[in-house]
Amino acid sequence: MSKLVKVRIELPPENVLNASAETLWAEPLGKGLFKLQNSPFGAYGYSFEDIVIADDNEIPNVLGVHENSGRSTYRILVKDGVLDTDEFAQAWKKLESIGCTYEGSESKLLAIDVPANTDIFHAYKLLEAGEEADLWEFEEAKCAHNIEA
Protein backbone atom coordinates (compact mmCIF):
# COMPACT_ATOMS: atom_id res chain seq x y z
CA MET A 1 0.00 0.00 0.00
CA SER A 2 1.24 3.47 -0.83
CA LYS A 3 2.02 5.97 1.87
CA LEU A 4 -1.07 7.98 2.77
CA VAL A 5 -1.12 11.74 2.21
CA LYS A 6 -3.52 14.51 3.12
CA VAL A 7 -5.79 16.03 0.46
CA ARG A 8 -7.78 19.23 0.90
CA ILE A 9 -11.46 19.82 0.14
CA GLU A 10 -12.81 23.38 0.22
CA LEU A 11 -15.94 23.84 2.33
CA PRO A 12 -18.87 26.21 1.82
CA PRO A 13 -18.88 29.34 4.04
CA GLU A 14 -21.54 27.93 6.39
CA ASN A 15 -20.43 24.47 7.55
CA VAL A 16 -20.48 22.29 10.64
CA LEU A 17 -16.70 22.50 11.04
CA ASN A 18 -16.63 26.30 10.85
CA ALA A 19 -13.54 25.99 8.65
CA SER A 20 -12.56 26.97 5.12
CA ALA A 21 -11.41 23.46 4.22
CA GLU A 22 -11.21 19.89 5.43
CA THR A 23 -8.30 17.52 4.97
CA LEU A 24 -8.75 13.78 4.47
CA TRP A 25 -6.28 10.92 4.30
CA ALA A 26 -5.86 9.50 0.81
CA GLU A 27 -3.83 6.92 -1.04
CA PRO A 28 -1.99 8.40 -4.04
CA LEU A 29 -2.79 6.42 -7.18
CA GLY A 30 -0.77 8.50 -9.65
CA LYS A 31 -1.80 10.91 -12.42
CA GLY A 32 -3.53 13.24 -9.92
CA LEU A 33 -5.82 10.51 -8.55
CA PHE A 34 -6.26 9.70 -4.86
CA LYS A 35 -8.39 7.12 -3.04
CA LEU A 36 -10.00 8.61 0.08
CA GLN A 37 -9.21 6.66 3.23
CA ASN A 38 -11.64 8.25 5.66
CA SER A 39 -15.09 9.79 5.68
CA PRO A 40 -15.55 13.56 5.52
CA PHE A 41 -16.98 15.48 8.48
CA GLY A 42 -17.81 18.69 6.63
CA ALA A 43 -17.54 18.13 2.88
CA TYR A 44 -20.54 17.12 0.80
CA GLY A 45 -20.41 14.79 -2.19
CA TYR A 46 -17.53 12.57 -1.01
CA SER A 47 -17.35 9.16 0.66
CA PHE A 48 -14.78 6.71 1.98
CA GLU A 49 -12.89 4.99 -0.87
CA ASP A 50 -14.06 7.43 -3.57
CA ILE A 51 -11.31 8.10 -6.09
CA VAL A 52 -10.83 11.84 -6.44
CA ILE A 53 -8.84 13.99 -8.80
CA ALA A 54 -6.67 16.73 -7.31
CA ASP A 55 -4.11 19.33 -8.32
CA ASP A 56 -0.38 19.03 -7.62
CA ASN A 57 -0.07 21.40 -4.64
CA GLU A 58 1.95 20.34 -1.60
CA ILE A 59 -1.40 19.40 -0.02
CA PRO A 60 -3.42 18.50 -3.13
CA ASN A 61 -6.72 20.36 -3.57
CA VAL A 62 -9.52 17.99 -4.53
CA LEU A 63 -11.18 19.06 -7.78
CA GLY A 64 -13.92 16.42 -7.81
CA VAL A 65 -14.85 12.76 -7.74
CA HIS A 66 -13.27 10.69 -10.50
CA GLU A 67 -14.91 7.38 -9.50
CA ASN A 68 -17.58 6.74 -6.86
CA SER A 69 -17.00 3.94 -4.37
CA GLY A 70 -20.73 3.29 -4.10
CA ARG A 71 -20.59 4.13 -0.40
CA SER A 72 -22.80 6.78 1.21
CA THR A 73 -21.91 9.27 3.94
CA TYR A 74 -24.16 10.63 6.67
CA ARG A 75 -23.38 12.85 9.61
CA ILE A 76 -24.73 12.50 13.12
CA LEU A 77 -24.61 15.35 15.61
CA VAL A 78 -25.02 13.56 18.94
CA LYS A 79 -27.08 15.35 21.58
CA ASP A 80 -25.19 16.50 24.71
CA GLY A 81 -24.47 13.70 27.17
CA VAL A 82 -25.82 10.95 24.87
CA LEU A 83 -22.68 9.42 23.36
CA ASP A 84 -21.79 7.33 26.44
CA THR A 85 -25.34 6.14 27.18
CA ASP A 86 -26.85 2.69 26.75
CA GLU A 87 -29.52 4.25 24.51
CA PHE A 88 -26.87 5.45 22.07
CA ALA A 89 -25.03 2.13 22.21
CA GLN A 90 -28.22 0.20 21.42
CA ALA A 91 -29.17 2.51 18.54
CA TRP A 92 -25.65 2.41 17.13
CA LYS A 93 -25.45 -1.40 17.43
CA LYS A 94 -28.35 -1.66 14.93
CA LEU A 95 -26.45 0.48 12.39
CA GLU A 96 -23.24 -1.42 13.04
CA SER A 97 -25.02 -4.75 12.47
CA ILE A 98 -25.78 -3.72 8.87
CA GLY A 99 -22.16 -2.73 8.18
CA CYS A 100 -22.09 0.97 9.09
CA THR A 101 -19.04 2.44 10.79
CA TYR A 102 -18.27 5.88 12.14
CA GLU A 103 -15.42 8.21 12.81
CA GLY A 104 -15.73 10.68 15.67
CA SER A 105 -14.76 14.30 15.93
CA GLU A 106 -14.88 16.16 19.22
CA SER A 107 -17.12 13.33 20.50
CA LYS A 108 -20.35 14.90 19.18
CA LEU A 109 -19.94 14.91 15.40
CA LEU A 110 -19.78 11.50 13.75
CA ALA A 111 -19.14 10.76 10.08
CA ILE A 112 -21.10 7.63 9.16
CA ASP A 113 -19.95 5.31 6.37
CA VAL A 114 -22.65 3.16 4.77
CA PRO A 115 -21.04 0.41 2.63
CA ALA A 116 -22.21 -0.08 -0.95
CA ASN A 117 -23.80 -3.46 -0.17
CA THR A 118 -25.87 -2.14 2.77
CA ASP A 119 -29.60 -1.56 2.31
CA ILE A 120 -29.66 2.24 2.30
CA PHE A 121 -33.38 2.37 3.08
CA HIS A 122 -32.85 0.32 6.24
CA ALA A 123 -29.87 2.45 7.26
CA TYR A 124 -31.91 5.62 6.73
CA LYS A 125 -34.78 4.26 8.87
CA LEU A 126 -32.31 3.52 11.69
CA LEU A 127 -30.85 7.03 11.42
CA GLU A 128 -34.38 8.45 11.58
CA ALA A 129 -35.19 6.27 14.61
CA GLY A 130 -32.19 7.70 16.47
CA GLU A 131 -33.34 11.21 15.63
CA GLU A 132 -36.91 10.45 16.72
CA ALA A 133 -35.53 9.05 20.01
CA ASP A 134 -33.76 12.42 20.50
CA LEU A 135 -30.31 10.80 20.48
CA TRP A 136 -28.99 12.74 17.50
CA GLU A 137 -29.69 14.91 14.50
CA PHE A 138 -28.48 13.60 11.16
CA GLU A 139 -27.91 14.78 7.63
CA GLU A 140 -26.96 13.26 4.32
CA ALA A 141 -23.54 14.25 3.00
CA LYS A 142 -23.62 11.91 -0.01
CA CYS A 143 -25.97 9.15 -1.11
CA ALA A 144 -24.24 6.98 -3.70
CA HIS A 145 -26.64 4.05 -3.33
CA ASN A 146 -29.24 3.35 -6.01
CA ILE A 147 -32.49 4.70 -4.57
CA GLU A 148 -34.71 4.14 -7.59
CA ALA A 149 -37.42 1.53 -7.09
URCORFEN-V327199 format. One record per pair of residues at least 4 apart in sequence whose ideal C-beta (glycine too) atoms are under 6 Angstrom apart, sorted by the first residue. I is the first residue (numbers start at 1). J is the second residue. Records with the same first field share a line. If there is no record, write none. Layout:
# URCORFEN-V327199
I = J + J
This chain:
# URCORFEN-V327199
2 = 27 + 28
4 = 25 + 27 + 37
5 = 26 + 28
6 = 23 + 59
7 = 24 + 26 + 34 + 54 + 60 + 62
8 = 21 + 23 + 59 + 61
9 = 22 + 43 + 62
10 = 21
11 = 15 + 21 + 22 + 42
15 = 42
16 = 42
17 = 42
22 = 40 + 42 + 43
24 = 36 + 38
25 = 37 + 38
26 = 34 + 36 + 37
27 = 35 + 37
28 = 34
29 = 33 + 35
32 = 53 + 54
33 = 51 + 53 + 66
34 = 52 + 54
35 = 51
36 = 48 + 50
39 = 48 + 73 + 103 + 111 + 113
40 = 46
41 = 105 + 109 + 111
44 = 141
45 = 142
46 = 50
47 = 69 + 71 + 73 + 142 + 144
48 = 71 + 113
49 = 69 + 71
50 = 65 + 68 + 69
51 = 66 + 67
52 = 62 + 65 + 66
53 = 63 + 64 + 66
54 = 60 + 61 + 62 + 63
55 = 60 + 61
57 = 61
68 = 144
70 = 116 + 144
71 = 113 + 115 + 116 + 144
72 = 114 + 142 + 143 + 144 + 145
73 = 141 + 142
74 = 112 + 138 + 140
75 = 111 + 139 + 141
76 = 110 + 136 + 138
77 = 109 + 137
78 = 82 + 83 + 108 + 136
82 = 88 + 135
83 = 88 + 107
88 = 92 + 135
91 = 130 + 135
92 = 96
94 = 126
95 = 100 + 126
96 = 100
98 = 118
99 = 115 + 118
100 = 112 + 114
101 = 113
102 = 110 + 112
103 = 111
104 = 110
105 = 109
114 = 118 + 123
118 = 123
120 = 145
127 = 138
130 = 135 + 136
131 = 138
